[in-house]
Amino acid sequence: MRKSLERVIEEKIKLEAMIVDILDDAAYAERFISKPNNKRCPSMYKILDYCYEKKDIGYYDKPKLVLRATPRQMTRYNLALDILLEIDQTVSDNPREARKLLWLRANRFKWTKLGNFFGYHRTTVKRMYENILDKLSNKLKNNLYIYDKIFN
């Protein structure tokens, strides 16, 4: 009996850590996704992006570094969105606030900033986060076959 209880607790902790890792990777990958731009903007407003010539003073030929998200990061980004959408009234009384809390924590906001943002004390926000994560892991444990991409 004791060994099975320890195994259940270990699996629960592992699933919670996996959810946190997926959200962290998704928040990191979001930085590499291209921003929306206005294609209807006239080209005269894009004058700041023109190229300098070699004869100009202060010219240096250094290409812009463009970072792209890896396919694994994009898969985890999609998976994180699916996981966040699993939060509903069964997980939290206020699902929008719960999703926002999980996403802001994945973006590595400090507990004090989150407390100021939500209007609670930092320890209250941390407890809310842990409760949401606990209930979410219980819900996902029952539907884990849907999220088989987690183990890839």
ABEGO torsion letter per residue (X at the ends): XAAAAAAAAAAAAAAAAAAAAAAAAAAAAAAABBBBBBAABBAAAAAAABBBBAABBGBBBBBBBBBBBBAAAAAAAAAAAAAAAABBAAABABAAAAAAAAAAAAAGBBAAAAAAAAGBBAAAAAAAAAAAAAAAAAAAAAAAAABAAAAX
